[in-house]
Amino acid sequence: MNDEIERGQMLSEDEHSDQASHEKEISVEVAYATPEKQVILKVNVIKGATMIDAVHQSGILAEFPEIDLEKLKLGIFGKLEAKPHERVLIPDDRVEIYRPLIVDPKEARKKRAEKKELKK
């Protein structure tokens, strides 16, 4: 019997441990934008992590201390999530942190239409 083991046939304990930990993680993104800056951070979270877990793990709260997760709404790919503390993430989800609207969209459209009328 040949005692030589070809490279790649057998994983060392460290490599096996690393592979096992990667199998327990998923990759997601956390996004936030201000009028001046947009940030999308890639983060690995454990399987079963929630939206809130990903936000905390991403470090985005340190970069934007004004984010108050109790007041701001969260969504995934533009769809608002009612229970971000419970929503379990799947690979490649993008958690979006939404700022409150400063102006009502209907009012903004109405004002733009009025300005356009005045220019005619």
Buried (B, 14 or more C-beta within 10 A) or exposed (E): EEEEEEEEEEEEEEEEEEEEEEEEBBEBBBBBBEEEEEBBBEBBBEEEBBBBBBBBBBEBBEEBEEBEBEEBBBBBEEEEBEEBEEBEBEEEBBBBBBBEEEEEEEEEEEEEEEEEEEEE
